[in-house]
Amino acid sequence: MTVPSPRIDVHQHTVPPFYRELLAEAGIAEAGGRALPDWSAEAALELMDLLGTATAVVSVSTPGTGFLTDPAEAADVARRLNDFCAALPDEHPGRFGWFATLPMPDIAACATEAGRALDELGADGVTLLANNQGTYLGADGQDELWRMLDDRGAVVFVHPADLPAPTVENIPPFAVDFLLDTTRAAFLLIRNGIVRSYPNIRFILSHAGGFVPYASHRMAVTIAGDSGRSPLDVLDDFRTFYFDTALSSSPAALPTLLAFARPGHVLFGSDWPFAPTPAGQYFANGLDTGVDAATLRAVNHTNAQALFRRLGGTPVPAPPTTLRHSVRRTAARLVFQLVRPRTD
């Protein structure tokens, strides 16, 4: 068994007391089919010490501010959440970072609050739910926000929300629907060219990207059929994503993720406190015993150090395109055009 190295947890949540009260007032007692858990900084630190986590980058989970219908109220709650999170690194030096909450779907308000959080409060990035009131990331009309985040080379943590559809009896959304929600957002971010138009944004997909690694080739062929691009180019776009291991470092999922993700793009995640401590231990152990020592170091902390400025790193550059790669992509594009169904 390899010896775990200190972890940087990029998928850990906070439930501030005032936010919990607001949710209760709105009749919300759960998220994704799981009861809202208790949270405190002290309990978070206890869990971190148990899992060997040095630093956790915390975020607010679904529903974010999406349960509020008044845009001004949503913007105010986002500000309060970000002020709360901004205090954690000062109160517990070295132990916490944070992703800012944005008042989606108001794009202008999101851009304003993202600027405040990143430029003034020292946020490590922003959290965006995969869908907000049925509108997915990557849809039309979001360019103002993407431009702002691209200018700052921001990290965007994509977290799932409830699907914009009725739940199915006996299927809790967090178990299945959340994975589809993340996959839908990833698909649109690639199909609609967001990752190409805004290459300085670093997107982290929660829970190993949902179904992205497993279904990547199927989705690439679909997008290539719509766009005429080479499926290999589309796959390259999917591999620009970063992925966390929250609830995903199992003997079935972890090999698929590591086989698909670009080197340097897999990060440790626990999903605490929505994932209870035993679940965190189970999946952390799956990582500790399922990979070699070098991969474990990279996933536990080296990859995150290269991603976050707070941790003193420089993002890992994309691999250069060689002549061989260019020829392969050109050939694949031509072959795909030959087998593409005719429309006339």
Salt bridges, closest charged atoms under 4 A:
ASP38 OD1 - ARG20 NH2 3.60
ASP49 OD1 - ARG95 NH2 3.06
ASP76 OD1 - ARG79 NH2 3.79
ASP83 OD1 - ARG116 NH1 3.13
GLU113 OE2 - ARG116 NH2 3.04
ASP119 OD2 - ARG152 NH2 2.85
ASP124 OD1 - ARG310 NE 2.87
ASP226 OD2 - ARG191 NE 3.57
ASP233 OD1 - ARG329 NE 3.44
ASP233 OD2 - ARG333 NH2 2.51
ASP236 OD2 - ARG329 NH2 2.68
ASP237 OD2 - ARG196 NE 2.87
ASP237 OD2 - ARG229 NH2 2.65
ASP244 OD2 - HIS11 ND1 2.95
ASP271 OD1 - HIS11 NE2 3.04
ASP271 OD1 - HIS13 NE2 3.18
ASP271 OD2 - HIS207 NE2 3.06
ASP288 OD2 - ARG7 NH2 2.78
ASP344 OD2 - ARG342 NH2 2.62
